[in-house]
């Protein structure tokens, strides 16, 4: 049985951890995840999805703000583990820790060397990629730069958003790790270096990148909307107030960017720089998330053709 330390934080990581726990070839000695954070308007303390899984299986949980030089790292160094598996952990691993074990591998949600960094799924959607994937790679001190052990891809559908693609890639990553790790540990797989000329990055989304630019094509705006659903959520202005857009559909037609060109009790069509979009799920300022029908029959009753989003 291979003894592991697992490191991860969001639901993506929790799916990978569950896969390892269900496989009798592995024993998890400890789980490392980000500290509990305050979330929402009520600032309630919420544990990470990985911590929830770990506690359900009565596993030791470590939550350092920063691993390097921490008491938690000393605890990890004292464990009789064979190696480390990480998946969307959110921190760099110190060299001292990487060198202490026989191996350290990471499950990354992109087809490396494309989209190194913390938001690969968001960027795949925002950029309109036709496929996404996961890569199992060796851990090094540089971000997502280790040699690649295996990769697997799947198509991106127009119906996909960040939430659905996260779920798909989590399962893909879990299965690829379980299929690949035994052969890697047996020396049957020779990792291959990443081509530095093909490296791109996917840093965390900045607040200004959440703002919809109606001068872009309807396809670009559509990709931005689904590339931020369910988080951090794309938004625009309506009558000077923030207006979030969760879902939209591509439509034909033309108009001035941001202009309402189609309106009924069930439909709201907005022009982009090229083409139009029918908004489907929205959240007006001070209101809950709702269908476009609910919006038009409530807070949006005063809206009329010719009104503009983005101002």
C-alpha positions in Angstrom: 0.0 0.0 0.0 1.3 3.4 -1.0 1.2 6.0 1.8 0.2 9.5 0.7 -0.2 13.0 1.9 -3.0 14.7 0.0 -3.2 18.5 -0.6 -6.2 20.3 -2.1 -9.0 22.7 -1.4 -12.1 23.0 -3.7 -14.7 20.5 -4.9 -12.3 19.5 -7.8 -9.8 18.4 -5.2 -12.4 16.6 -3.0 -13.4 14.5 -6.0 -9.8 13.4 -6.5 -9.4 12.7 -2.7 -12.5 10.5 -2.7 -11.1 8.5 -5.6 -7.9 7.8 -3.7 -9.8 6.9 -0.5 -11.9 4.4 -2.4 -8.8 2.7 -3.9 -7.3 0.0 -1.6 -3.8 0.6 -3.0 -3.5 3.9 -1.1 -3.5 5.1 2.5 -3.9 8.8 3.2 -1.8 9.7 6.2 -2.8 13.4 6.3 -4.7 16.0 4.4 -3.5 19.6 3.9 -6.0 22.3 2.8 -6.4 26.0 3.0 -7.7 27.6 6.2 -11.4 28.0 6.9 -12.6 31.3 5.5 -15.5 33.7 6.1 -17.9 33.7 3.2 -21.1 35.5 2.2 -22.7 38.6 3.6 -23.1 37.0 7.0 -19.3 36.2 7.0 -19.9 32.6 8.2 -16.9 30.5 8.6 -16.8 27.7 6.0 -14.5 24.7 5.8 -13.1 23.7 2.4 -14.7 20.8 0.5 -11.5 18.8 1.0 -11.6 19.3 4.8 -15.2 18.0 4.8 -14.2 14.8 3.1 -11.2 14.4 5.3 -13.2 14.8 8.5 -15.8 12.3 7.2 -13.0 9.7 6.9 -11.4 10.8 10.2 -8.2 11.9 8.6 -5.8 14.3 10.2 -6.2 17.8 8.7 -3.6 20.5 8.5 -4.5 24.1 7.4 -1.4 26.3 7.3 -1.8 29.9 6.0 1.7 29.2 4.4 3.5 25.9 4.4 7.0 27.2 4.3 8.5 27.4 7.8 5.2 26.4 9.5 4.7 23.8 12.3 2.4 22.0 9.9 5.3 21.4 7.5 7.4 20.0 10.3 4.5 17.6 11.0 4.4 16.5 7.3 8.2 16.0 7.3 7.9 13.6 10.2 5.3 11.4 8.5 6.3 8.0 7.0 4.7 8.8 3.7 5.9 7.6 0.3 4.7 10.7 -1.6 2.4 13.7 -2.1 -0.6 14.1 -4.4 -1.9 17.6 -4.9 -5.0 19.0 -6.7 -5.8 22.7 -6.7 -4.2 23.2 -3.3 -3.5 26.9 -3.8 0.0 27.2 -2.4 3.5 26.5 -3.5 5.2 23.5 -2.0 8.6 24.2 -0.4 11.6 22.5 -2.0 12.4 20.9 1.4 9.1 19.2 1.4 9.3 18.1 -2.2 12.7 16.5 -1.7 11.7 14.7 1.5 9.5 12.1 -0.3 9.9 9.7 -3.1 7.5 11.5 -5.4 5.1 14.5 -5.6 2.5 14.7 -8.3 -0.2 17.2 -9.2 -3.6 16.9 -10.9 -3.9 20.2 -12.9 -7.1 21.1 -14.8 -5.6 22.0 -18.1 -3.7 20.5 -21.0 -0.3 21.7 -20.0 1.8 23.7 -20.9 -1.4 25.7 -21.7 -3.0 27.6 -18.8 -0.6 27.3 -15.9 -2.0 29.0 -12.9 -5.2 29.2 -10.7 -8.0 29.6 -13.3 -7.5 27.3 -16.2 -11.1 26.3 -16.5 -12.3 29.9 -16.6 -9.8 30.8 -19.3 -10.6 27.8 -21.5 -14.3 28.9 -21.6 -13.6 32.7 -21.9 -11.2 32.1 -24.8 -13.7 29.8 -26.5 -11.5 26.7 -26.5 -13.0 23.6 -28.1 -11.5 21.2 -25.6 -10.3 21.1 -22.0 -8.4 18.5 -20.0 -6.3 17.5 -17.1 -2.6 16.8 -16.8 -0.8 14.7 -14.2 2.6 16.2 -13.6 5.6 16.0 -11.3 5.8 18.8 -8.8 8.5 21.4 -8.9 9.0 24.8 -7.2 7.9 26.7 -10.3 4.2 27.0 -10.8 2.8 24.1 -12.9 6.1 23.7 -14.6 6.9 20.0 -13.8 7.4 17.2 -16.3 4.1 15.7 -17.6 3.2 12.1 -16.7 -0.2 11.9 -18.5 -2.9 14.0 -20.0 -6.5 13.4 -21.0 -9.0 15.7 -22.8 -12.7 16.2 -23.4 -14.8 18.5 -25.6 -16.2 21.8 -24.3 -19.9 22.2 -25.1 -21.9 25.4 -25.5 -23.9 24.3 -22.5 -20.8 24.1 -20.3 -19.9 26.7 -17.8 -17.3 26.9 -15.0 -19.4 24.7 -12.7 -20.2 21.9 -15.2 -16.7 21.9 -16.6 -15.2 21.7 -13.1 -17.3 18.7 -12.3 -16.4 16.9 -15.6 -12.7 17.6 -15.2 -12.6 16.6 -11.6 -13.9 13.1 -12.6 -11.5 13.0 -15.5 -8.6 14.0 -13.3 -9.6 11.4 -10.6 -9.8 8.6 -13.2 -6.6 9.6 -14.9 -4.7 9.7 -11.6 -5.9 6.3 -10.6 -5.2 4.9 -14.0 -1.7 6.4 -14.2 -0.2 6.5 -10.7 0.6 2.7 -10.4 2.5 2.7 -13.7 4.3 5.9 -12.8 5.4 4.5 -9.4 6.5 1.3 -11.1 8.8 3.3 -13.4 6.8 2.3 -16.5 6.1 5.9 -17.5 8.8 8.4 -18.4 7.5 11.9 -17.8 8.0 14.4 -20.6 9.1 18.0 -20.2 6.8 20.9 -21.1 7.6 22.9 -24.3 8.4 26.4 -23.0 7.4 28.0 -26.3 3.8 26.8 -25.7 3.4 28.0 -22.1 0.4 30.2 -21.4 -0.9 31.4 -18.0 -4.3 31.6 -16.3 -4.0 33.9 -13.3 -7.0 34.4 -11.0 -9.7 36.5 -12.5 -9.4 40.2 -11.7 -12.5 42.3 -10.8 -12.3 44.4 -13.9 -12.3 41.2 -16.1 -15.8 40.4 -14.7 -17.3 43.5 -16.5 -19.1 42.7 -19.8 -17.9 44.5 -22.9 -20.8 44.8 -25.2 -18.6 46.0 -28.1 -17.3 42.5 -28.4 -19.0 39.9 -30.6 -22.0 38.0 -29.1 -19.8 34.8 -29.0 -17.1 36.6 -27.0 -19.7 38.0 -24.5 -21.4 34.6 -24.3 -18.0 32.9 -23.5 -17.3 35.5 -20.9 -20.7 34.9 -19.2 -20.3 31.1 -19.1 -16.6 31.5 -18.2 -17.6 33.2 -15.0 -20.7 31.1 -14.0 -21.2 30.3 -11.2 -18.2 32.4 -10.0 -17.1 35.1 -10.0 -20.1 36.0 -12.2 -20.0 38.5 -15.1 -21.8 41.8 -14.7 -22.8 44.9 -16.5 -24.6 48.1 -15.5 -28.3 48.8 -15.9 -29.5 52.3 -14.9 -26.1 52.8 -13.2 -26.5 49.7 -11.0 -24.6 46.4 -11.1 -26.6 43.7 -13.1 -25.2 40.2 -13.0 -25.7 37.8 -15.9 -25.4 34.1 -15.3 -26.7 32.6 -18.5 -27.4 33.8 -22.0 -28.1 32.3 -25.5 -26.6 33.3 -28.9 -29.1 35.1 -31.2 -29.0 36.7 -34.6 -29.6 40.3 -35.3 -27.8 43.6 -34.9 -27.9 46.8 -32.9 -25.8 49.2 -31.0 -23.6 47.5 -28.4 -25.6 47.0 -25.1 -28.9 48.1 -26.6 -32.1 46.3 -25.8 -33.5 45.3 -29.3 -36.0 42.6 -28.3 -38.4 42.6 -25.4 -41.4 40.5 -24.4 -42.7 39.0 -21.2 -40.3 36.1 -21.6 -37.4 37.4 -23.6 -34.8 40.1 -23.3 -32.4 40.4 -26.3 -29.3 42.7 -26.1 -27.1 43.7 -29.0 -23.3 43.0 -28.9 -20.7 44.5 -31.3 -21.7 41.7 -33.7 -24.8 39.6 -33.2 -27.1 39.6 -30.1 -27.7 37.7 -26.9 -30.9 36.6 -25.2 -30.4 36.8 -21.4 -31.7 33.8 -19.5 -30.6 34.0 -15.8 -29.8 37.3 -14.2 -29.5 39.1 -10.9 -30.5 42.7 -10.6 -28.9 44.9 -7.9 -30.4 44.1 -4.5 -32.3 41.1 -5.8 -31.8 37.3 -5.8 -30.7 35.3 -8.9 -33.7 34.8 -11.1 -35.0 33.7 -14.5 -35.4 36.3 -17.2 -39.2 35.8 -17.0 -39.2 36.6 -13.3 -37.1 39.7 -13.9 -39.3 41.0 -16.7 -42.4 40.4 -14.7 -40.9 42.2 -11.7 -37.9 44.5 -11.4 -37.6 44.7 -15.1 -41.1 45.9 -16.0 -39.9 49.4 -16.7 -37.4 48.2 -19.3 -38.1 49.1 -22.9 -36.6 48.6 -26.3 -33.8 51.1 -26.9 -32.6 51.1 -23.3 -28.9 50.3 -22.8 -26.8 48.0 -20.6 -23.4 49.1 -19.6 -24.3 52.5 -18.4 
